[in-house]
Amino acid sequence: MSKHDAYGTPAKPDNNCRTCTDFKYWSKQQRQIFHKADTPKEETTESSPASRDGCPLDKVALGRATWGLLHTMAAFYEDNPSDNQKRDMKTFLEVLSRVYPCEHCAKDFRKDLKEHPAQVNSQYEFSQWLCKFHNRVNVKLGKTQFDCSKVNERWRDGWLDGSCD
């Protein structure tokens, strides 16, 4: 049986999956975000229109959201995936590399997939492959590289210092 708040809205799930919420909980979050958008905000370091609520994503915001999706998919990928799951993940990445809205990024993605085929035999292998792929992009963009030994801490389990709890 699920828990509900005082308004009858389902409470956040108790499970450890930070990415798993039902539609009613998500909808409630969106209403809260929408109402917050009507109130003045503090200045942020990102001042592009795309960084403001309700604006189309620019290349930076799209990239950040895409990396979040991909790393979360890798974090929750099966430890022992079936042949179908392996094929589906490879197909997903190949299709994403063809339909990604940033043409330059999509072309670079396809080139990297060809040179470094996706490794999808386990959650660990896939998350490490994706981290290394992301780091190759970071190098091209002059950004710092991420410590790939911490991918599950960052994208699945939460930081050991408890800051995600």
N, CA and C of each residue as an Amber inpcrd file, in Angstrom:
protein
   495
   0.8430000  -1.1730000   0.0000000   0.0000000   0.0000000   0.0000000
   0.8890000   1.2370000   0.0000000   0.5260000   2.2420000  -0.8000000
   1.3750000   3.4290000  -0.8930000   0.9720000   4.4730000   0.1400000
   1.9380000   5.2920000   0.5160000   1.7080000   6.3600000   1.4780000
   1.2260000   7.5880000   0.7450000   0.3980000   8.4010000   1.4240000
  -0.1110000   9.6340000   0.8360000   0.1220000  10.7830000   1.8010000
   0.2620000  12.0110000   1.2400000   0.3980000  13.1770000   2.1040000
  -0.9960000  13.6550000   2.5190000  -1.0620000  14.7900000   3.1930000
  -2.3320000  15.3090000   3.7150000  -3.3230000  15.6390000   2.6070000
  -2.8540000  15.8510000   1.3840000  -3.7290000  16.1980000   0.2650000
  -4.1180000  14.9900000  -0.5770000  -3.7070000  13.7920000  -0.1480000
  -4.0260000  12.5800000  -0.8820000  -3.0700000  12.2810000  -2.0210000
  -2.0260000  13.1150000  -2.1700000  -1.0280000  12.8940000  -3.2160000
  -0.0530000  11.8370000  -2.7270000   0.2990000  10.8840000  -3.5760000
   1.2480000   9.8580000  -3.1360000   2.5520000  10.4790000  -2.6530000
   3.0520000   9.9650000  -1.5470000   4.3320000  10.4160000  -1.0300000
   5.4500000   9.8160000  -1.8730000   6.6140000  10.3990000  -1.7740000
   7.7620000   9.8940000  -2.5260000   7.9960000   8.4360000  -2.1680000
   8.2740000   7.5920000  -3.1630000   8.5180000   6.1780000  -2.8790000
   9.6620000   5.9950000  -1.8880000   9.5510000   4.9670000  -1.0430000
  10.5720000   4.6820000  -0.0480000  11.7550000   3.9290000  -0.6250000
  11.6150000   3.3910000  -1.8420000  12.7050000   2.5770000  -2.3710000
  13.9410000   3.4330000  -2.6390000  15.0520000   2.7970000  -2.9140000
  16.3210000   3.4870000  -3.0870000  16.5060000   4.0460000  -4.4950000
  15.5310000   3.8930000  -5.3540000  15.6560000   4.3630000  -6.7320000
  15.3010000   5.8410000  -6.7990000  16.2920000   6.6830000  -6.8350000
  16.0780000   8.1300000  -6.8600000  15.4090000   8.5770000  -8.1510000
  15.4380000   7.7610000  -9.1790000  14.8560000   8.1580000 -10.4540000
  13.4240000   7.6650000 -10.6140000  12.9550000   6.8530000  -9.6750000
  11.6400000   6.2370000  -9.8250000  10.5850000   7.0310000  -9.0650000
   9.6640000   7.6210000  -9.7940000   8.5170000   8.2770000  -9.1710000
   7.3070000   7.9540000 -10.0240000   6.1610000   7.9180000  -9.3800000
   4.9740000   7.6850000 -10.1910000   4.4890000   9.0100000 -10.7820000
   3.5200000   8.9680000 -11.6830000   3.0800000  10.1450000 -12.3980000
   2.4880000  11.1960000 -11.4650000   1.6960000  10.7840000 -10.4690000
   1.0860000  11.7640000  -9.5600000   2.1490000  12.5280000  -8.7800000
   3.1820000  11.8360000  -8.3070000   4.2550000  12.5110000  -7.5820000
   4.9890000  13.4630000  -8.5200000   5.3000000  13.0040000  -9.7500000
   5.9600000  13.8470000 -10.7360000   5.1180000  15.0770000 -11.0370000
   3.8250000  14.8780000 -11.2440000   2.9200000  15.9700000 -11.5550000
   2.9020000  17.0060000 -10.4310000   2.8840000  16.5340000  -9.1900000
   2.9050000  17.4480000  -8.0460000   4.2040000  18.2540000  -8.0470000
   5.3290000  17.6040000  -8.3410000   6.6050000  18.3070000  -8.4080000
   6.5620000  19.3900000  -9.4870000   5.9670000  19.0600000 -10.6380000
   5.9170000  20.0240000 -11.7290000   5.0580000  21.2340000 -11.3590000
   3.9540000  21.0000000 -10.6590000   3.1140000  22.1190000 -10.2050000
   3.8960000  23.0170000  -9.2580000   4.6710000  22.4110000  -8.3640000
   5.4620000  23.2010000  -7.4340000   6.5180000  24.0020000  -8.1760000
   7.1520000  23.3960000  -9.1630000   8.1560000  24.0990000  -9.9580000
   7.5090000  25.2290000 -10.7330000   6.3090000  24.9790000 -11.3050000
   5.6010000  25.9880000 -12.0840000   5.2750000  27.1920000 -11.2090000
   4.7860000  26.9380000  -9.9990000   4.4400000  28.0380000  -9.1030000
   5.6860000  28.7920000  -8.6500000   6.8020000  28.1120000  -8.4830000
   8.0450000  28.7750000  -8.1220000   8.5150000  29.6790000  -9.2470000
   8.1780000  29.3180000 -10.4930000   8.6040000  30.1280000 -11.6290000
   7.9350000  31.4980000 -11.6230000   6.7970000  31.6140000 -10.9280000
   6.0900000  32.8890000 -10.8470000   6.6920000  33.8220000  -9.8050000
   7.6050000  33.3210000  -8.9850000   8.2120000  34.1480000  -7.9520000
   9.6160000  34.5430000  -8.3730000  10.0880000  35.7240000  -7.9230000
  11.4450000  36.1520000  -8.3050000  12.4900000  35.1470000  -7.8520000
  13.5220000  34.9670000  -8.6780000  14.5980000  34.0440000  -8.3680000
  15.8770000  34.8240000  -8.1130000  16.7930000  34.1690000  -7.3870000
  18.1160000  34.7490000  -7.2170000  18.8610000  34.6300000  -8.5290000
  19.8180000  35.5210000  -8.7310000  20.6500000  35.4540000  -9.9350000
  21.4270000  34.1520000  -9.9540000  21.5770000  33.5670000 -11.1310000
  22.3830000  32.3590000 -11.2710000  23.5790000  32.6820000 -12.1460000
  24.5640000  31.8190000 -12.1230000  25.7360000  32.0380000 -12.9520000
  25.4260000  31.7740000 -14.4180000  24.3910000  30.9890000 -14.6940000
  23.9940000  30.7390000 -16.0740000  22.9280000  31.7530000 -16.4420000
  23.2440000  32.6450000 -17.3470000  22.2970000  33.7030000 -17.6610000
  21.6870000  33.5610000 -19.0450000  21.9670000  32.4720000 -19.7570000
  21.3790000  32.3090000 -21.0770000  19.8840000  32.0440000 -20.9340000
  19.0850000  32.4850000 -21.9090000  17.6340000  32.2630000 -21.8260000
  17.2680000  30.7980000 -21.6430000  18.0480000  29.8930000 -22.2100000
  17.7410000  28.4650000 -22.1080000  17.9020000  27.9500000 -20.6930000
  18.6480000  28.6610000 -19.8470000  18.8270000  28.1970000 -18.4760000
  17.6620000  28.6220000 -17.5920000  16.7450000  29.4380000 -18.1190000
  15.5820000  29.8680000 -17.3500000  14.4220000  28.9090000 -17.6050000
  13.5920000  28.7240000 -16.5970000  12.4310000  27.8450000 -16.7390000
  11.5590000  28.2990000 -17.9030000  11.0870000  27.3300000 -18.6690000
  10.1480000  27.6100000 -19.7360000  10.7740000  27.9760000 -21.0670000
  12.0920000  28.0580000 -21.1440000  12.7530000  28.4040000 -22.3990000
  13.2680000  27.1370000 -23.0780000  13.3440000  27.1570000 -24.4210000
  13.9080000  25.9930000 -25.1140000  15.3440000  25.7450000 -24.6640000
  15.7680000  24.5060000 -24.7260000  17.1220000  24.1480000 -24.3260000
  18.1270000  24.6200000 -25.3660000  19.2330000  25.1780000 -24.9090000
  20.3380000  25.4360000 -25.8210000  21.2310000  24.2040000 -25.8220000
  22.3250000  24.2530000 -26.5660000  23.1940000  23.0880000 -26.7080000
  23.7520000  22.6240000 -25.3620000  24.1000000  23.5650000 -24.4990000
  24.6660000  23.2130000 -23.1940000  23.6220000  22.5170000 -22.3190000
  22.4280000  23.0780000 -22.2440000  21.3700000  22.4810000 -21.4190000
  20.9380000  21.1280000 -21.9820000  20.8550000  21.0230000 -23.3020000
  20.5030000  19.7500000 -23.9360000  21.5600000  18.6950000 -23.6260000
  22.8230000  19.0720000 -23.7370000  23.9030000  18.1390000 -23.4300000
  23.8510000  17.6670000 -21.9890000  23.6540000  18.5990000 -21.0650000
  23.5860000  18.2440000 -19.6460000  22.4310000  17.2580000 -19.3890000
  21.2850000  17.5340000 -19.9830000  20.1260000  16.6490000 -19.7920000
  20.3750000  15.2740000 -20.4210000  20.9960000  15.2590000 -21.5830000
  21.2790000  13.9950000 -22.2670000  22.2670000  13.1610000 -21.4670000
  23.3360000  13.7980000 -20.9840000  24.3050000  13.0540000 -20.1640000
  23.6230000  12.4970000 -18.9280000  22.7390000  13.2870000 -18.3190000
  22.0140000  12.8000000 -17.1420000  21.2020000  11.5600000 -17.4640000
  20.4950000  11.5850000 -18.5890000  19.7170000  10.4210000 -19.0120000
  20.6240000   9.2210000 -19.2590000  21.6810000   9.4140000 -20.0380000
  22.5530000   8.2950000 -20.3880000  23.2390000   7.6920000 -19.1610000
  23.7700000   8.5430000 -18.2910000  24.4420000   8.0150000 -17.0920000
  23.4560000   7.3000000 -16.1680000  22.2350000   7.8100000 -16.0840000
  21.2240000   7.1480000 -15.2470000  20.8210000   5.8130000 -15.8530000
  20.7040000   5.7510000 -17.1780000  20.4200000   4.4700000 -17.8340000
  21.5310000   3.4730000 -17.5450000  22.7840000   3.9170000 -17.6190000
  23.9180000   3.0300000 -17.3460000  23.9340000   2.6000000 -15.8880000
  23.5870000   3.5170000 -14.9850000  23.6120000   3.2100000 -13.5540000
  22.6000000   2.1280000 -13.1850000  21.4840000   2.0990000 -13.8880000
  20.4320000   1.1290000 -13.5700000  20.3450000  -0.0080000 -14.5810000
  21.3490000  -0.1200000 -15.4110000  21.4330000  -1.2040000 -16.3850000
  21.6450000  -2.5200000 -15.6240000  21.2260000  -3.6050000 -16.2230000
  21.3220000  -4.9150000 -15.5780000  22.7750000  -5.3530000 -15.3790000
  23.0380000  -6.0500000 -14.2740000  24.3620000  -6.6360000 -14.0520000
  24.6120000  -7.7810000 -15.0310000  23.5500000  -8.5040000 -15.3430000
  23.6060000  -9.6350000 -16.2730000  22.5210000  -9.4510000 -17.3310000
  22.7150000  -8.5400000 -18.2740000  21.6590000  -8.2710000 -19.2530000
  21.4630000  -9.4270000 -20.2280000  20.2390000  -9.5690000 -20.6790000
  19.9330000 -10.5750000 -21.6970000  20.4820000 -10.0930000 -23.0430000
  20.5150000 -10.9900000 -23.9970000  20.9500000 -10.6040000 -25.3420000
  20.0400000  -9.5120000 -25.9070000  18.7450000  -9.5880000 -25.6190000
  17.8090000  -8.5590000 -26.0830000  18.1190000  -7.2050000 -25.4550000
  18.4210000  -7.1910000 -24.1530000  18.7520000  -5.9350000 -23.4850000
  20.0330000  -5.3330000 -24.0500000  21.0050000  -6.1610000 -24.3220000
  22.2600000  -5.6780000 -24.9150000  21.9770000  -5.0660000 -26.2920000
  21.2130000  -5.7990000 -27.0850000  20.8840000  -5.3130000 -28.4230000
  20.0860000  -4.0130000 -28.3450000  19.1180000  -3.9520000 -27.4370000
  18.3080000  -2.7340000 -27.2890000  19.1600000  -1.5250000 -26.9130000
  20.1060000  -1.7160000 -25.9970000  20.9390000  -0.5860000 -25.5770000
  21.8220000  -0.1160000 -26.7220000  22.4160000  -1.0490000 -27.4470000
  23.2430000  -0.6570000 -28.5900000  22.3970000   0.0520000 -29.6470000
  21.2050000  -0.4650000 -29.8930000  20.3010000   0.1580000 -30.8660000
  19.9080000   1.5520000 -30.4110000  19.5920000   1.6990000 -29.1190000
  19.2280000   3.0090000 -28.5770000  20.3450000   4.0250000 -28.8310000
  21.5710000   3.6460000 -28.5240000  22.6980000   4.5580000 -28.6990000
  22.9120000   4.9030000 -30.1710000  22.7820000   3.9070000 -31.0350000
  22.9450000   4.1530000 -32.4680000  21.8660000   5.0920000 -32.9900000
  20.6300000   4.8560000 -32.5930000  19.5320000   5.7220000 -33.0400000
  19.7060000   7.1290000 -32.4680000  20.0400000   7.2320000 -31.1930000
  20.2570000   8.5490000 -30.5850000  21.3310000   9.3160000 -31.3470000
  22.3730000   8.6250000 -31.7670000  23.4500000   9.2930000 -32.4980000
  22.9920000   9.7950000 -33.8670000  21.8930000   9.2650000 -34.3750000
  21.3620000   9.7140000 -35.6780000  20.3030000  10.7990000 -35.5450000
  19.5690000  10.8100000 -34.4320000  18.4570000  11.7590000 -34.3070000
  18.7410000  12.9000000 -33.3280000  19.9040000  12.8930000 -32.7090000
  20.2270000  13.9310000 -31.7220000  20.1110000  15.3120000 -32.3660000
  19.4510000  16.2610000 -31.7300000  19.1420000  17.5440000 -32.3600000
  20.3480000  18.4400000 -32.6610000  21.4760000  18.2390000 -32.0120000
  22.6850000  19.0110000 -32.3140000  23.4570000  18.2280000 -33.3760000
  23.4490000  18.7270000 -34.6070000  24.0410000  17.9840000 -35.7230000
  25.5250000  17.6990000 -35.5140000  26.2690000  18.6880000 -35.0490000
  27.7010000  18.4930000 -34.8030000  27.9170000  17.4300000 -33.7270000
  27.1410000  17.5100000 -32.6530000  27.2660000  16.5440000 -31.5530000
  26.9170000  15.1390000 -32.0280000  25.8490000  15.0310000 -32.8340000
  25.4150000  13.7250000 -33.3390000  26.4950000  13.1000000 -34.2150000
  27.1110000  13.9060000 -35.0690000  28.1720000  13.4030000 -35.9460000
  29.3550000  12.9160000 -35.1090000  29.7240000  13.6810000 -34.0940000
  30.8230000  13.2960000 -33.2100000  30.4690000  12.0210000 -32.4410000
  29.2180000  11.9120000 -32.0190000  28.7260000  10.7270000 -31.3030000
  28.8660000   9.4920000 -32.1880000  28.4190000   9.5950000 -33.4450000
  28.5200000   8.4510000 -34.3720000  29.9770000   8.0380000 -34.5880000
  30.8490000   9.0250000 -34.7440000  32.2730000   8.7420000 -34.9460000
  32.8450000   8.0200000 -33.7290000  32.5130000   8.4940000 -32.5360000
  33.0350000   7.8680000 -31.3170000  32.4860000   6.4610000 -31.1460000
  31.2020000   6.2490000 -31.4640000  30.6250000   4.9020000 -31.3700000
  31.3320000   3.9280000 -32.3070000  31.7180000   4.4320000 -33.4760000
  32.4110000   3.5710000 -34.4340000  33.8090000   3.2130000 -33.9240000
  34.5080000   4.1960000 -33.3600000  35.8690000   3.9730000 -32.8650000
  35.9030000   3.2250000 -31.5310000  34.8660000   3.4260000 -30.7180000
  34.7770000   2.8210000 -29.3790000  33.3710000   2.2330000 -29.2020000
  33.1060000   1.0660000 -29.7870000  31.7590000   0.4780000 -29.7010000
  31.2790000   0.3400000 -28.2490000  29.9820000   0.5170000 -28.0740000
  29.3810000   0.4300000 -26.7360000  29.6680000  -0.9260000 -26.1050000
  30.0280000  -0.8970000 -24.8440000  30.2960000  -2.1050000 -24.0600000
  29.1160000  -2.3040000 -23.1180000  28.2950000  -3.2930000 -23.3970000
  27.0220000  -3.4340000 -22.6840000  26.8200000  -4.8130000 -22.0550000
  27.9100000  -5.4760000 -21.6900000  27.7850000  -6.8230000 -21.1210000
  27.4310000  -6.8360000 -19.6460000  27.5180000  -5.6900000 -18.9790000
  27.1360000  -5.5960000 -17.5620000  26.9470000  -4.1270000 -17.2020000
  26.3390000  -3.8800000 -16.0580000  26.1630000  -2.5070000 -15.5780000
  27.5150000  -1.8430000 -15.4080000  28.4530000  -2.5250000 -14.7790000
  29.7770000  -1.9530000 -14.5500000  30.4540000  -1.5970000 -15.8780000
  30.4610000  -2.5460000 -16.8040000  31.1190000  -2.3280000 -18.0920000
  30.4900000  -1.1600000 -18.8490000  29.1620000  -1.1170000 -18.8760000
  28.4680000  -0.0500000 -19.6030000  28.6990000   1.3110000 -18.9480000
  28.6080000   1.3850000 -17.6270000  28.7950000   2.6750000 -16.9580000
  30.2330000   3.1760000 -17.1140000  31.2010000   2.2610000 -17.1210000
  32.5920000   2.6590000 -17.3290000  32.8160000   3.1090000 -18.7720000
  32.2450000   2.3960000 -19.7250000  32.3600000   2.7810000 -21.1300000
  31.7830000   4.1770000 -21.3340000  30.5980000   4.4220000 -20.7590000
  29.9490000   5.7170000 -20.9240000  30.7500000   6.8260000 -20.2480000
  31.2960000   6.5620000 -19.0820000  32.1140000   7.5660000 -18.3940000
  33.3330000   7.9310000 -19.2380000  33.9730000   6.9410000 -19.8160000
  35.1470000   7.2110000 -20.6660000  34.7380000   7.9910000 -21.9140000
  33.5880000   7.6500000 -22.4790000  33.0640000   8.3860000 -23.6330000
  32.8230000   9.8500000 -23.2340000  32.1720000  10.0610000 -22.1090000
  31.8820000  11.4170000 -21.6290000  33.1920000  12.1760000 -21.3940000
  34.1780000  11.5050000 -20.8220000  35.4650000  12.1580000 -20.5910000
  36.1540000  12.5500000 -21.8960000  36.0030000  11.7420000 -22.9520000
  36.5760000  12.1250000 -24.2480000  35.9300000  13.4200000 -24.7550000
  34.6250000  13.5360000 -24.5510000  33.9260000  14.7690000 -24.9300000
  34.4100000  15.9240000 -24.0530000  34.5430000  15.6860000 -22.7550000
  35.0250000  16.7360000 -21.8550000  36.3900000  17.2580000 -22.2830000
  37.2850000  16.3640000 -22.6870000  38.6150000  16.7780000 -23.1470000
  38.4740000  17.6870000 -24.3710000  37.6160000  17.2990000 -25.3180000
  37.4090000  18.1170000 -26.5250000  36.8840000  19.5050000 -26.1840000
  36.0830000  19.5840000 -25.1100000  35.4790000  20.8590000 -24.7160000
  36.3230000  21.6220000 -23.6990000  37.4640000  21.0680000 -23.3370000
  38.3240000  21.7310000 -22.3690000  37.8090000  21.6620000 -20.9420000
  36.9790000  20.6770000 -20.6600000  36.4280000  20.5090000 -19.3130000
  37.2240000  19.4580000 -18.5510000  37.0580000  19.4480000 -17.2370000
  37.7580000  18.4560000 -16.4210000  37.1330000  17.0840000 -16.6310000
  37.9490000  16.0620000 -16.4360000  37.4780000  14.6920000 -16.5580000
  36.9020000  14.2220000 -15.2300000  35.9380000  13.3270000 -15.3170000
  35.2980000  12.7600000 -14.1350000  36.0350000  11.4880000 -13.7300000
  36.1480000  11.2530000 -12.4410000  36.7580000  10.0330000 -11.9100000
  35.7700000   8.8820000 -12.1120000  36.0460000   8.0230000 -13.0850000
  35.1070000   6.9530000 -13.4490000  34.8980000   5.9250000 -12.3400000
  35.7520000   5.9120000 -11.3370000  35.5270000   4.9880000 -10.2170000
  34.3410000   5.4320000  -9.3690000  33.8180000   6.6280000  -9.6110000
  32.7190000   7.1690000  -8.8060000  31.3840000   7.2600000  -9.5590000
  31.2640000   6.5840000 -10.7120000  30.0310000   6.7300000 -11.4990000
  28.7980000   6.2450000 -10.7500000  28.8700000   5.1160000 -10.0710000
  27.6760000   4.6420000  -9.3650000  27.3440000   5.5210000  -8.1740000
  28.3640000   6.0560000  -7.5360000  28.1300000   6.9830000  -6.4300000
  27.4190000   8.2330000  -6.9600000  27.8480000   8.7240000  -8.1070000
  27.2610000   9.9380000  -8.6820000  25.8780000   9.7010000  -9.2720000
  25.6860000   8.5970000  -9.9880000  24.4730000   8.4290000 -10.7810000
  23.4880000   7.4080000 -10.2390000  23.8440000   6.6290000  -9.2250000
  22.9220000   5.6030000  -8.7350000  22.7390000   5.6470000  -7.2320000
  23.8290000   5.6010000  -6.4850000  23.7450000   5.4050000  -5.0360000
  23.7100000   6.6950000  -4.2440000  24.2490000   7.7590000  -4.7750000
  24.3790000   9.0150000  -4.0470000  25.7400000   9.1000000  -3.3990000
  26.1970000  10.3210000  -3.1880000  27.5280000  10.5580000  -2.6240000
  27.6470000   9.9540000  -1.2290000  28.8150000   9.4250000  -0.9440000
  29.0610000   8.7670000   0.3470000  28.9250000   9.7220000   1.5170000
  29.0840000  11.0310000   1.2960000  28.9650000  11.9940000   2.3930000
  27.5090000  12.2450000   2.8070000  26.5600000  11.5920000   2.1180000
  25.1440000  11.7220000   2.4740000  24.4660000  12.9660000   1.9210000
  25.1540000  13.7410000   1.0940000  24.5940000  14.9970000   0.5930000
  23.3870000  14.7960000  -0.3390000  23.1550000  13.5790000  -0.8100000
  22.0030000  13.3110000  -1.6800000  20.8000000  12.7850000  -0.9030000
  20.9910000  12.5230000   0.3830000  19.8860000  11.9680000   1.1850000
  18.8910000  13.0370000   1.5750000
